[in-house]
Amino acid sequence: MNSALKKKNADVPVMAKIEKPQAIANLEAIVAECDGIMVAREDLGGINDMESG
């Protein structure tokens, strides 16, 4: 998204909200295209068995 906006000379911050396991699988690509990330822990908590560490 950010790269498409830059091609149009648009200076608009892009935020991503991580809600689904598919987003975790593609996290590096999402981070590369965004200015900020929000994580919906309550949405992911019931889906993923994440280890705390």
C-alpha positions as CSV (number, residue, x, y, z in Angstrom):
1,M,0.0,0.0,0.0
2,N,2.7,2.5,1.0
3,S,4.6,1.9,-2.3
4,A,1.5,2.5,-4.3
5,L,0.9,5.8,-2.5
6,K,4.5,6.9,-2.9
7,K,4.1,6.4,-6.7
8,K,1.2,8.9,-6.6
9,N,3.3,11.3,-4.4
10,A,0.7,10.9,-1.6
11,D,2.0,11.4,1.9
12,V,-0.6,9.4,3.8
13,P,0.4,7.2,6.8
14,V,-0.7,3.6,6.4
15,M,-1.7,1.5,9.5
16,A,-2.3,-2.2,9.5
17,K,-4.5,-4.0,12.0
18,I,-3.5,-7.7,12.5
19,E,-6.6,-9.7,13.3
20,K,-6.2,-13.1,11.5
21,P,-3.6,-15.9,11.5
22,Q,-3.0,-15.3,7.8
23,A,-1.7,-11.8,8.7
24,I,0.8,-13.4,11.1
25,A,2.0,-15.6,8.3
26,N,2.6,-12.5,6.1
27,L,3.8,-10.2,8.9
28,E,7.1,-9.3,7.3
29,A,5.5,-8.1,4.0
30,I,2.8,-6.2,6.0
31,V,5.4,-4.4,8.1
32,A,7.4,-3.5,5.0
33,E,4.4,-1.7,3.5
34,C,3.0,0.1,6.6
35,D,3.9,3.0,8.8
36,G,2.4,1.4,11.9
37,I,0.9,-1.9,13.2
38,M,-2.0,-2.6,15.6
39,V,-2.5,-6.1,16.9
40,A,-6.0,-7.2,17.9
41,R,-4.9,-9.6,20.6
42,E,-8.5,-10.5,21.6
43,D,-9.2,-11.6,18.0
44,L,-6.0,-13.7,17.7
45,G,-6.1,-15.1,21.3
46,G,-9.0,-17.4,20.5
47,I,-7.5,-18.6,17.3
48,N,-3.8,-19.0,17.9
49,D,-2.1,-20.8,20.8
50,M,0.7,-18.3,21.2
51,E,3.5,-18.9,23.7
52,S,4.4,-16.1,26.0
53,G,8.0,-15.7,26.5
